[in-house]
Amino acid sequence: MNIILVHGIFDNGKLFKYMVDFLERSGHRCFVPSLKPADARAGIADLSQKLSDFIGESIGENEKFVLVGFSMGCLVSRYYLQELDGVRRYLAFHAISGPHKGSRLAHFYAGKGAVEMRPGSEFLARLKAGESKLTAIPLFSYRTPFDLMILPSASSHWEIADNYIAKAAVHRYMLRDRFVCNHIKQSLLNLAT
């Protein structure tokens, strides 16, 4: 199965090394863009368009895929799905530590993407208003109560998704958390049957 993994702010695709190795051992094909500018200074929609271009170049126009987003990458993925017609091609979406309701930490950075991730932003309201487009396909959201990047961590609870709590001690450890990785692996197996 084709899997697109989308990183968060200030990061790149290398962040997914453990998860990519884990999923590829199960026979999946993983594609990991490094979207720039990684600080989202041009906004989340800009990164979503770059994600759309990457998907078109990597797996072609007609192949289906599963999306895995991490942190801001969840919002990049949601905008791609909801606003750039990605919804017609995806099989499932796994949102790991996504700031679905924003993060108070975003007040400490002035870039456009950070402003869009602030609680109560117009961008988040727009995503919320259009999320019904996603309800026909499996949606999963994972969070850890120990998250110090998504503040409060409950912001990663997404009402329209199946929500799970992991015990990762640090935000980025969610990408190697045993429960999260195994749950994604099992959901992929369920899609294939």
Sequence and secondary structure as in RCSB ss.txt:
>XXXX:A:sequence
MNIILVHGIFDNGKLFKYMVDFLERSGHRCFVPSLKPADARAGIADLSQKLSDFIGESIGENEKFVLVGFSMGCL
VSRYYLQELDGVRRYLAFHAISGPHKGSRLAHFYAGKGAVEMRPGSEFLARLKAGESKLTAIPLFSYRTPFDLMI
LPSASSHWEIADNYIAKAAVHRYMLRDRFVCNHIKQSLLNLAT
>XXXX:A:secstr
 EEEEE  TT  GGGGHHHHHHHHTTT EEE    SSTT TT HHHHHHHHHHHHHHHH SS  EEEEEETHHHH
HHHHHHHHSSGGGTEEEEEEES  TT  GGGGG  SHHHHHTSTT HHHHHHHHHGGGGTTS EEEEE TT SSS
SSGGGG  TTSEEEE   SSGGGGGG HHHHHHHHHHHHHHH 
